[in-house]
Amino acid sequence: MAESKPSLFNRTYLKIVAWIIAIAIVLLTAGQNRSPDYLKIERYENTALYSTEQSDAAYLQIGLLFRTGPAINSDQQLLQTLLLQTVQQQLDSIAEQALFTRLKVRLGAQATPDRIKVSIAILKKYSAQPEEIRKVTESLIQQLQDYFPRGDIEQRLNRLEAEQYLSQKDPENQLLNQFFNQLVAPASVHPLQRFSGLYRSSINPATLTLTLQGPNLETLPQILSSLLPGYQTSSTIAATTIAPGFRRLQPKDNQNYLLTGQALPGRQQNNFALELLAVKTLQQLLQQPGLPESRLTWKSLDKQGYLAMILHGSKISAEPRINDLMQSILGQLDDQVINTTRNKLLDDYNKRMEQTNNQLSQLDTIAFYQLPVDDLARFEKQLTQAENQQVKDFITDYLTGSEQYQLLLPAY
């Protein structure tokens, strides 16, 4: 008679395995949905100084954020580039001075459309010398204020103008430039004559915001805050408007191009997350089959923003409004598109925020626009809670509202 063998998996064993698998699934799901651990960002006593301690960082980094005003139209963009070049020239000579070489200070500069950032990087081993760091920072601010135009400034401006002229021959860029001139009227004075005044008004302690990240920040915020005399916070957001209308330009290409533009409040507004969700949802709608080729340009800057949509191709008529086309775009707008867009934005945001460097890159944004110090977590919450109906209202008003500003570049 054959001997019976015990079952390899008895009922108790299988129950235990099932429970382990269930618990593992719950833990994994919870881990995937958990928000990142956000940095602690601090603002020193309501001044324009923001910091985050990074004790294991290799460098102490100090950011000098100079407020230049939004560089929107072509003249402003030229001056912003020229401003950056001039600051970089100043830094090249300053970096060679003994005060800076003693601490092996690294200096750099970069521009965004509404500010110039000057960076100071100091090795960790020198970061515990707050008074020396104050001298470096104070000297840098003072020397940057001393503007002496160099002999090559006119040649540099001419090169920039030539590059800009070539780029604006493109039909889409021509439309954008016309739209930008509606947002900000071109100045009657030549850019070169305005540059000296722009430099002095921009590279000025009155426009300055300071950011600190790195080790040994116990006393440094208090010490460096004294370099920000007379700073006043500004909670007022200047309203930006553009008169609605329709303009037909001279033909430049073999197909029709239509720009629909709108002025927006700027980055300091409370509804930034809603605006972002609406713009990204519109971007998804424009990728639906059967629609004309499109380009969407969106900026949210210092107290001023804009949204411009360019459509081109055979489906663009030479008539204003083209409501049928706008209605066909709106016909694709539903909760599913909005929710899919929102989920992707949240997923991308959480993945980026898992990296400390990506969180650190937002320090300048929070400081410059005077956002709440918990804005990293706050933004995620606002994006989650943005109502679908508000998104629909934003897109509907943009595509068919009475405040539309449109430019048509017709075909030959």
C-alpha positions in Angstrom: 0.0 0.0 0.0 1.4 3.4 -1.0 2.5 5.6 1.9 0.5 8.9 2.0 2.6 12.1 1.8 1.8 15.3 3.8 0.6 18.2 1.7 3.3 20.7 0.7 1.1 23.7 1.5 -1.4 23.2 4.3 -4.4 25.6 4.8 -2.8 27.5 7.6 0.4 28.2 5.6 -1.6 29.4 2.6 -3.6 31.8 4.9 -0.3 33.3 6.2 1.1 33.8 2.7 -2.2 35.4 1.6 -2.0 37.9 4.5 1.6 38.7 3.9 0.9 39.4 0.2 -2.1 41.6 1.2 -0.1 43.6 3.7 2.8 44.0 1.2 0.4 45.4 -1.4 -1.1 47.9 1.1 2.4 49.1 2.1 3.5 49.4 -1.5 0.4 51.4 -2.5 0.8 53.6 0.5 4.4 54.3 -0.4 3.5 55.2 -3.9 0.8 57.6 -2.8 2.8 59.2 0.0 3.9 62.8 -0.5 7.6 63.5 -0.5 9.3 64.8 2.6 9.6 68.5 1.9 12.5 70.7 2.9 12.1 73.1 5.8 12.3 76.6 4.3 12.5 79.6 6.6 12.0 83.3 6.1 14.0 85.5 8.5 11.8 87.9 10.4 9.6 89.0 7.5 12.6 90.2 5.5 13.5 89.3 1.9 15.8 86.5 3.1 14.9 82.8 2.8 17.0 79.9 3.8 17.1 76.1 4.1 19.7 74.2 6.2 21.7 71.5 4.3 24.3 70.3 6.9 25.8 67.7 4.5 26.1 70.0 1.5 29.6 70.5 0.0 29.0 74.3 -0.5 27.2 77.2 1.2 25.3 78.9 -1.6 24.0 82.5 -1.4 21.7 83.7 -4.1 21.3 87.5 -4.9 18.0 87.8 -6.8 17.7 91.2 -8.4 14.2 92.2 -9.6 14.3 93.5 -13.1 10.6 93.5 -14.1 9.2 91.1 -16.7 11.1 91.0 -20.0 8.3 90.4 -22.4 8.6 92.4 -25.6 11.7 92.4 -27.8 13.2 95.5 -26.4 12.9 94.2 -22.8 14.4 90.9 -23.8 17.4 92.7 -25.4 18.0 94.8 -22.3 17.7 91.7 -20.1 20.4 89.9 -22.0 22.6 92.9 -22.1 22.1 93.3 -18.3 23.2 89.7 -17.7 26.3 90.2 -19.9 27.3 93.3 -18.0 26.9 91.7 -14.6 29.0 88.7 -15.8 31.7 91.1 -16.9 31.6 92.8 -13.4 31.9 89.4 -11.7 34.9 88.4 -13.8 37.0 91.2 -12.3 35.5 91.0 -8.8 36.3 87.3 -8.4 40.0 88.0 -8.7 40.1 90.3 -5.6 41.8 89.1 -2.4 38.6 89.1 -0.3 37.1 86.6 -2.7 40.1 84.4 -3.4 40.8 84.0 0.3 37.6 82.0 0.7 37.9 80.5 -2.8 34.6 82.1 -3.7 32.9 81.1 -6.9 30.7 83.7 -8.6 28.1 83.2 -11.3 25.1 84.9 -12.9 22.0 83.8 -14.8 18.9 85.5 -16.1 15.2 84.6 -16.1 12.5 86.8 -17.7 12.0 88.8 -14.5 15.2 88.7 -12.6 19.0 88.4 -12.5 20.5 85.9 -10.1 24.0 86.4 -8.9 25.4 83.2 -7.1 28.0 83.0 -4.4 29.4 79.5 -3.7 31.7 78.9 -0.7 33.2 75.6 0.3 31.8 74.0 3.4 35.2 74.3 5.3 34.9 78.1 5.0 31.2 78.3 5.7 31.6 78.7 9.5 33.0 82.3 9.1 29.8 84.4 9.1 31.6 87.8 9.4 33.9 87.0 6.5 30.9 85.8 4.4 29.1 89.1 5.3 32.1 91.1 4.0 32.1 89.1 0.8 28.4 89.6 0.2 28.4 93.2 1.1 31.3 94.0 -1.1 29.8 92.2 -4.0 26.5 94.1 -3.7 28.3 97.4 -3.4 30.6 96.8 -6.4 27.8 95.6 -8.6 26.0 98.9 -8.1 28.9 100.8 -9.5 28.1 100.6 -13.2 30.6 101.8 -15.7 29.6 101.3 -19.3 32.3 99.5 -21.3 33.3 100.5 -24.8 31.9 97.4 -26.4 28.3 97.8 -25.2 27.1 99.2 -28.5 28.6 96.3 -30.5 27.1 93.7 -28.1 23.7 95.3 -28.5 24.0 95.3 -32.3 24.8 91.6 -32.3 21.9 90.9 -30.1 19.6 92.9 -32.3 20.8 91.0 -35.4 20.2 87.7 -33.8 16.7 88.8 -32.6 15.8 90.1 -36.1 16.6 86.7 -37.7 14.5 84.8 -35.1 11.5 87.1 -35.6 11.3 86.4 -39.3 9.5 83.1 -38.3 5.7 83.7 -38.6 5.0 82.4 -35.1 7.6 84.6 -33.5 6.3 87.6 -35.5 2.9 87.0 -34.1 4.2 86.6 -30.5 6.2 89.8 -30.8 3.1 91.7 -32.0 1.2 90.3 -29.0 3.9 91.2 -26.6 3.9 94.8 -27.8 0.2 94.9 -26.8 1.1 93.7 -23.3 3.9 96.1 -23.0 4.1 99.1 -25.4 7.5 99.6 -27.0 9.5 102.5 -25.6 10.2 105.5 -27.8 13.7 105.7 -26.5 16.5 103.6 -28.0 17.5 100.6 -25.7 21.0 101.8 -25.4 19.9 105.2 -23.9 17.7 103.3 -21.4 20.3 100.7 -20.3 22.1 102.8 -17.7 18.9 103.6 -15.9 17.7 100.0 -16.1 21.0 98.7 -14.6 20.9 101.1 -11.7 17.3 100.5 -10.9 17.6 96.7 -11.2 21.0 96.0 -9.6 20.0 97.7 -6.4 19.6 96.6 -2.8 16.0 97.9 -2.9 15.1 95.2 -5.4 17.2 92.4 -3.7 16.0 89.1 -2.3 18.6 86.8 -0.6 18.5 83.0 -0.5 20.8 80.7 1.6 21.2 77.0 1.3 23.9 74.8 2.8 25.6 74.2 6.2 26.2 76.5 9.2 23.2 78.7 8.9 22.7 79.3 12.6 23.6 83.0 12.6 24.1 83.8 8.9 20.5 84.8 8.1 20.5 87.4 10.9 23.9 88.8 9.8 23.1 89.0 6.1 19.6 90.5 6.6 21.3 93.7 7.6 22.3 94.1 3.9 18.6 94.5 3.0 17.8 98.0 4.3 14.5 99.6 3.5 13.0 96.4 2.0 9.2 96.5 1.9 7.1 93.5 1.1 4.5 94.0 -1.6 1.3 92.0 -1.5 -0.4 94.0 -4.2 -0.6 92.3 -7.5 -0.9 94.9 -10.3 -3.7 94.0 -12.6 -2.6 93.5 -16.2 -5.1 93.9 -19.0 -5.1 93.9 -22.7 -7.9 95.5 -24.8 -9.9 92.8 -26.7 -9.8 93.1 -30.5 -8.8 91.5 -33.8 -5.9 92.6 -36.1 -5.0 91.4 -39.5 -1.3 91.6 -40.4 0.4 91.7 -43.8 0.8 88.2 -45.4 4.1 86.6 -44.7 3.7 82.9 -45.4 1.8 80.4 -47.5 -0.7 79.5 -44.8 -2.9 81.2 -42.2 -1.7 81.7 -38.6 -4.0 82.8 -35.8 -2.9 83.9 -32.3 -5.3 84.1 -29.4 -3.8 85.9 -26.4 -4.7 86.9 -22.9 -3.0 88.7 -20.1 -2.8 86.8 -16.8 -2.1 88.0 -13.2 1.4 86.6 -12.6 3.1 84.1 -10.3 2.0 85.7 -7.0 -1.6 84.9 -7.5 -3.5 82.5 -5.3 -4.8 80.4 -8.3 -1.5 79.5 -9.9 -2.1 75.7 -9.5 -5.6 76.1 -11.1 -4.1 78.1 -14.0 -1.3 75.5 -14.5 -3.9 72.7 -14.6 -6.1 74.6 -17.1 -3.1 75.4 -19.4 -1.9 71.8 -19.4 -5.4 70.6 -20.0 -5.8 72.9 -23.0 -2.4 71.6 -24.3 -3.9 68.1 -24.2 -7.0 69.2 -26.1 -4.9 70.7 -28.8 -3.2 67.4 -29.5 -6.5 65.7 -30.4 -6.7 64.3 -34.0 -8.2 66.6 -36.6 -7.2 69.9 -35.1 -4.8 72.4 -36.7 -1.1 72.5 -35.7 -0.7 74.5 -32.6 1.8 76.2 -30.2 1.0 77.2 -26.7 3.2 79.8 -24.9 2.5 80.5 -21.2 4.5 82.5 -18.7 3.7 83.4 -15.1 6.2 86.1 -14.0 6.5 88.8 -11.4 3.0 90.3 -11.2 2.4 89.7 -14.9 1.7 86.7 -17.0 0.2 85.7 -20.4 -1.1 82.9 -22.4 -0.8 82.8 -26.2 -2.1 80.1 -28.5 -1.1 79.9 -32.2 -3.0 77.8 -34.6 -2.0 77.4 -38.2 -2.8 75.3 -41.3 -5.5 74.8 -43.9 -8.3 74.7 -41.3 -7.6 78.3 -40.1 -9.9 80.7 -42.0 -9.1 84.3 -42.6 -12.1 85.4 -40.5 -12.0 86.7 -37.0 -13.0 84.5 -34.0 -13.4 81.2 -36.0 -15.9 80.1 -33.3 -16.6 76.8 -35.0 -13.0 75.7 -34.5 -12.9 76.9 -30.9 -16.2 75.1 -30.2 -14.7 71.9 -31.7 -11.8 72.2 -29.2 -14.2 72.7 -26.3 -16.2 69.7 -27.5 -13.3 67.5 -26.3 -13.2 69.1 -22.8 -14.6 66.8 -20.1 -13.8 65.6 -16.6 -11.7 62.7 -17.9 -9.3 64.9 -19.7 -8.9 67.2 -16.7 -8.4 64.4 -14.2 -5.9 62.6 -16.5 -4.0 65.8 -16.8 -4.1 66.5 -13.1 -2.9 63.0 -12.2 0.0 63.3 -14.6 1.0 66.7 -13.1 0.8 65.3 -9.6 2.7 62.2 -10.5 5.5 64.2 -12.3 5.6 66.7 -9.4 5.9 64.0 -6.7 8.6 62.2 -8.7 10.6 65.5 -9.1 10.2 66.4 -5.4 11.7 63.0 -4.3 15.0 64.5 -5.3 16.4 67.0 -2.8 18.1 69.0 -5.6 14.7 69.6 -7.3 13.2 70.9 -4.1 16.3 73.2 -3.6 15.7 74.6 -7.1 12.3 75.9 -5.9 13.9 78.0 -3.1 14.5 80.9 -5.5 10.9 80.7 -6.7 9.4 80.8 -3.2 11.7 83.6 -2.1 11.5 85.8 -5.2 7.7 85.7 -5.4 7.3 85.9 -1.6 5.3 82.7 -1.5 4.5 80.9 1.7 7.5 78.9 3.0 5.4 75.7 2.9 4.6 76.3 -0.8 6.0 72.9 -1.9 3.4 71.0 0.0 0.8 73.7 -0.5 1.1 73.6 -4.3 0.4 69.8 -4.3 -2.7 70.3 -2.2 -4.0 73.1 -4.4 -3.4 71.1 -7.5 -5.3 68.2 -6.0 -8.2 70.4 -4.9 -8.6 72.5 -8.0 -12.2 72.1 -9.2 -12.9 70.8 -12.7 -15.6 73.4 -13.3 -13.1 76.2 -12.7 -10.8 74.6 -15.2 -13.6 74.4 -17.7 -14.5 78.0 -17.1 -10.9 79.2 -17.6 -10.5 77.3 -20.9 -14.0 78.3 -22.2 -13.4 82.0 -21.4 -10.0 81.9 -23.1 -11.3 80.3 -26.3 -14.6 82.0 -26.7 -14.8 84.9 -24.2 -15.4 88.5 -25.1 -11.9 89.6 -23.8 -10.1 87.7 -26.6 -7.2 89.5 -28.3 -6.5 87.9 -31.7 -3.9 88.4 -34.5 -4.3 86.9 -37.9 -1.3 86.4 -40.2 -3.0 85.5 -43.5 -1.6 83.5 -46.3 -0.4 85.1 -49.5 
